[in-house]
């Protein structure tokens, strides 16, 4: 079995060996963050400027109309974007590149819409003699994506392909582009996916640095970003979780100090842990 694979049920010695190894390796976190920072700089980023507007509540918002696009110079994404444009690609076709921490449409998050079915319907206009009014028979917009790129919202609902000769349209589009499929893949689509993957990797690295490592060691290790008590729970700091578990399963003083790594009298009553057997003791003491 692989190291540290037990997550729910384990002998008490396993927990001590696991946490001992993890705590010893805290010294690598500073170097890890430095590596993450260097990788984020190497990847670069894409920033899109959107047209500002005012929403129904009178608050500043943004439409999906893009006014500008900038890319970090001398970066992976910058070089890929140059290659993409050189091959005739339009960088505005790749992705909206929306991030919640910036001023983007819908708060930088595209999500399904929740509506009241008595009101949240696509308008279907009829003329009742006094002018056009909403008939009330439009499709429900519940579950529709709040973006211009969600075509059913622009078509008035999800269209049944049987309502038009979709096979003829598909055949026509196939004849239009089939001769260039390889060039489309190599000169455009492959570069698009590489740009998106680089941006996704950057997002994962930022999350690891600013969320995962801060929740684990914020305010404890140098080099870790500042611990924000409004965002993070100090009860979930690694050393606090370990201390709480030590007090639960080992013999500890009233101060919480471990007096013995032997199981406390309540361990037999727990369902998730139990005493070590002789064959495990030496292995756990070696930190395996």
Secondary structure, DSSP 8 states (H G I E B T S, - for coil): --TT--SSSEEHHHHHHHHHHHHHGGGGHHHHHHHHHHHHHHH--EEEEEEEEE-TTS-EEEEEEEEEEEE-TTSHHHHHHHHHHHTT--GGGT-----TTSS-GGGG---B----TTT-B---EEE-SSSEEE-S-S-B-TT-BSSTT-HHHHHTS---GGGTTHHHHHHHHHHHHGGGHHHHIIIIIHHHHHHHHHHHHHHHHHHIIIIIHHHHHTTTSTTS----TTTS-GGGSHHHHHHHHHHHHEEE-TTS-EEEEEE-TTGGG-SSEE---HHHHHHHHTT-
